[in-house]
Amino acid sequence: MVRAGAVGTHLPASGWDIFGDLRKMNKRQLYYQVLNFAMIVSSALMIWKGLIVLTGSESPIVVVLRGNGDIKFLTKGDNNEVDDRGLYKEGQNWLEKKDVVGRARGFLPYVGMVTIIMNDYPKFKYALLAVMGAYVLLKRES
C-alpha cells in the first residue's frame, strides 16, 4: 500500500498541470510535438483547398439554417458592396426555392451547428482551439 507523501509517488497539483508536462519534455520531444501540430493544421488547410478545387467554389462547405421549411435566400456577389436585390424581379426581396437552379451534393444534418456555435461564441472557439493545441503538444507517442 502506498501512502500519500511517500517517497517515489507523484501527486500532481491539478489535472491541468500543463506547464509541468512541458518542463518534463526535452527539446527534441517539444519540437516533435510542435511539428506534429503544424502537420495537422497544414493537412486541414490542404483538405480545404482540395475541396475548393474539386467543387470549383470558394466556399465548398456551407451551413444553411432550415427553420420551418420555408426557405428564402438573399444573394450577394463576392465583389459587390450591396446585395443582389436590384437584380431580382420588381417587388421581390428574397429568392425562394423555385428560383434556385442547382442541387445539393450532400446533406449532413446538425454538423453545421459547430460552425454556428463557434461564430456566435468566439471565446468557446478560442478555448476549444487552445485545448486541442495543448492536447497535440502534450500528447506523447507511446
Disulfide bonds with the S-S distance in Angstrom:
none
